[in-house]
Amino acid sequence: MDYDAVVAGGGPVGLMLACELRLAGARVAVLERLTDVNPTIKGGAITTPSAEALYRRGMLPPLAEIQRQAMDRFRAFVQERNGGDGDGGEAAGQGLGFVGHFAGIMLRADLVDRTEPGLADAGPAADIAFVAQQDIERLLAGRADELGVEVRRGVELTGFDADDEGVTVRTGHGDIRAGWLVGCDGGRSTVRKLAGFDFPGTDPEITCHQAVVEMTGAEDLKVGWTATDTGVYAHGPMPGRIVTVEFDGPPADREAPVTAEDLQARLRRVSGVDVTITEVRTATRFTDHARQVTEYRKGRVLLAGDAAHVHSAFGSQGLSLGIGDAMNLGWKLAAVIGGRAPEGLLDTYTSERHPVGAWVLDWTRSQVAAMRPDPQSRALRAIVDDLAGTVAGTTYLTARLNGGGVRYDLPGEHPLIGRSTPDLELTDGSRLADHLHGGRALLLDLTDDPDLRALAAGYADRVDTLTAGCPSRPELAAVLVRPDGFTAWAADAGAQAPTSTAGLAEALVAWFGVPEGAVTPG
């Protein structure tokens, strides 16, 4: 084998997966047909689960700096709109004081109940949102280089042959032999097509454009998202950034260049403002095409990110969904490669991530329904708008937007099991995320229980153990955290008795295999 795994696609999802594999000791190569980061405008924000994933791998400081620069640009944009007079009231249209949007309906930060499960436990990662996809890709490219991931830019997968022992990947630069192939090559995935994955879903009914342009006559464009009789448009949060959403069917030619004339006509039609676009700096076209593969694995070939699911860009869910795939798959595939777990562990990749992907597809479909300009849809939109003006409504929408509802169906009754583990503040001054940088599992003992730690003694090569206190969660006795940050097992402290370890041994075996030195039957 040349490599343990080959990842087709060097965008954020492919790079994140490659980093996770390499962190766990796998030999991995990334094949990316482009020679540099694609400058075409894409998502400008991430949701909390993505920020959590990067935070848990020690990348919070550069994320925070990237966001600071983005917010400086936004403030400059608002000041320019207000004639240089401070942030101004128009900041209410985008970013400052807001946590995102549902179908272009802005969600106010002051209406969010942060005690809601999924909103209160992310620690500093909850403060990260305004980070563009290209910045994530550059950050992960640097991370991959530090870890020793071989990223082959300008090399495209053209075919492959898979057998029971591995995969022979064909490129224009020769063949590569690897144990596994993961397609992270986008919505038009070559890997998905060649492997024959079923890809059912719904056909598109809208045409959307996103661009950064130079224009005149934009003074009458509202900042933020605006619904009109002919569609929906957005302006900001950076100078010249526009989005148009039209309900006249999908584009006749997805490959046709996006021109200044076309953008100008569409923006005028949707906004009713007589703008003139003089230059297009970057532009893209997208639809609400929504599809998902029925399974994420076929033998030695797996899919992640847009290769496994496509949907509209509303809500900035796509990148975060893909990062979640990479975090879930990375440690599992590395464990199988390293002989620490059977191949059956990979079945949990589909069983855990497929429902999350299906939910995101429906979430984006619901936003399209609330954007349509017909009377029935606008009546529905008015009701959603009213709900978004309440604490309960905004909290619900924000929690779902940020992935707060994700809970994998894992064995056990404790409410933390299957959820992203809270970023607990510990008595030694650290936080939980500080102990996950190495990509290993963690048994957190909060009651100094030697019997608890003894059960994990045979897993020292794959599970770290930490004894500390957590004053903010006195009821919590212990937590077993998977490498992806999700809780595999947890127990509360008993009033007078030692912590119950029921289910811990089973959880350790289920996720991390037979303990070192154990004798297996037969």
ABEGO torsion letter per residue (X at the ends): XABABBBBEABAAAAAAAAAAAAAGBBBBBBBABABBBABBBBABBBAAAAAAAAAAGAAAAAAAAAAAAAAAAAAAAAAAAGGBEAEAAAAABGBGBAEBBGGBBBBAAABBAABBGAAAAEAAAABABBBAAAAAAAAAAAAAAAGBBBBBGBBBAEBBBBAAEBBBBBAAEBBBBABBBBAAEAABAAAAAAGBBBBEBBBABBBBBBBBBBBGAAABBBEBBBBAAEBBBBOABBGBBBBBBAAEBBABAABBBBAAAAAAAAAAAAGBBBBBABBABBBBBBABBBBBABABBEABBBBEAAABBBBABGGAAAAAAAAAAAAAAAAAAAAAAGABBAAAAAAAAAAAAAAAAAAAAAAAAAAAAABABAAAAAAAAAAAAAAABAAAAAAAAAAAAGAABBBBBBEABAABGBBBBBBBBAAGBBAAAAAAAGBBBBBBAAGBAAAAAAAAAAAAABBBBBBBBAABAABABBBBBAAGBBABBBBBBAABBBBABGAAAAAAAAAEBBBGBBBBX
